[in-house]
Amino acid sequence: MKSDLPSRTFEFSIRIVGLCKHLSHQPGVPRTMANQLLRSGTSIGANVEEGQASQSPADFVSKYSIACKEARETHYWLRLLAATDTVPSDRVADLEQECNELIAILTTIIKKVKSKTP
């Protein structure tokens, strides 16, 4: 399934990396949270890319399902960063919104492909 989703998730990853670079300069909790956010936030795009080269509809759904789970985890870390005042909420609001949109897009795609698969 060709779409702009690979480029959109790549751009999201770039933004996550930027936030994590900022957080990694702080000791303790912010650095630890940055590591978690970096893993999940960049995994979304990596799994979408893998899904683009899937060998079957089941493989595609598997990769996109992982991407969706990673997006949900990323959303959790972004909310936690804001809720604990580790990062000002206005700094992560756009990322949270984009993450929500990615979750919605991935969920819709997964459901559509599953409905077409016997």
C-alpha positions in Angstrom: 0.0 0.0 0.0 1.7 3.1 -1.2 1.1 6.4 0.7 2.8 9.4 2.2 2.8 7.5 5.5 6.5 6.4 5.2 7.6 10.1 4.8 5.2 11.3 7.5 6.5 8.8 10.0 10.1 9.6 9.0 9.4 13.3 9.6 7.9 12.4 13.0 11.0 10.4 13.8 13.2 13.4 13.0 11.1 15.5 15.5 11.3 12.8 18.1 15.1 12.7 17.7 15.3 16.4 18.2 13.3 16.3 21.4 15.4 13.4 22.7 18.6 15.2 21.9 17.4 18.1 24.1 16.4 15.7 26.9 19.6 13.7 26.7 21.6 16.7 27.9 19.8 16.5 31.2 20.8 14.0 33.8 18.6 11.4 35.5 14.9 11.0 34.7 14.8 13.1 31.5 17.6 11.2 29.9 16.0 7.8 30.8 12.6 8.9 29.4 14.4 10.2 26.3 15.8 6.7 25.7 12.4 5.2 25.9 10.8 7.8 23.7 13.6 7.5 21.1 13.1 3.7 20.8 9.3 3.8 20.4 9.1 7.1 18.4 11.5 6.0 15.8 10.2 2.4 15.6 6.9 3.6 14.1 8.6 4.7 10.9 10.9 1.7 10.8 8.0 -0.7 11.0 6.0 1.3 8.4 9.0 1.0 6.1 9.2 -2.7 6.7 5.5 -3.0 6.0 6.0 -1.3 2.6 8.2 -4.3 1.6 5.9 -6.9 3.1 5.6 -10.3 1.4 1.9 -10.9 2.2 -1.1 -9.1 3.6 -0.5 -10.8 6.9 3.1 -9.6 7.0 1.9 -6.1 6.2 -0.7 -6.2 9.0 1.9 -7.5 11.4 4.4 -4.7 10.6 1.7 -2.0 10.7 0.3 -3.4 14.0 3.7 -3.1 15.5 4.0 0.4 14.3 0.6 1.2 15.8 1.6 -0.3 19.2 4.8 1.8 19.1 2.8 4.9 18.3 0.6 4.2 21.3 3.7 3.8 23.5 5.2 7.0 22.1 2.0 8.9 22.9 2.3 7.6 26.5 5.8 8.9 26.8 4.9 12.3 25.4 2.0 12.6 27.8 4.2 11.6 30.7 6.9 14.1 29.8 4.3 16.9 29.8 2.4 15.6 32.9 5.6 15.5 35.0 6.8 18.9 33.8 9.9 17.3 32.3 9.0 19.1 29.1 6.5 22.0 28.8 3.2 20.7 27.5 3.2 23.2 24.7 6.6 21.8 23.5 5.0 18.3 23.0 1.5 19.3 22.0 2.1 19.1 18.3 4.0 15.8 18.6 1.1 14.4 20.7 -1.4 15.5 18.0 0.7 14.0 15.2 1.1 10.8 17.2 -2.7 10.6 17.6 -3.2 11.1 13.9 -0.6 8.4 13.1 -2.4 6.0 15.5 -5.7 6.7 13.7 -4.2 6.3 10.2 -2.5 3.0 11.1 -5.6 1.6 12.8 -7.7 2.5 9.7 -5.2 0.9 7.3 -4.9 -2.3 9.4 -8.7 -2.7 9.6 -9.1 -2.1 5.9 -6.4 -4.7 4.9 -7.9 -7.2 7.4 -11.3 -6.8 5.9 -10.0 -7.6 2.5 -8.0 -10.6 3.6 -9.8 -13.9 3.5 
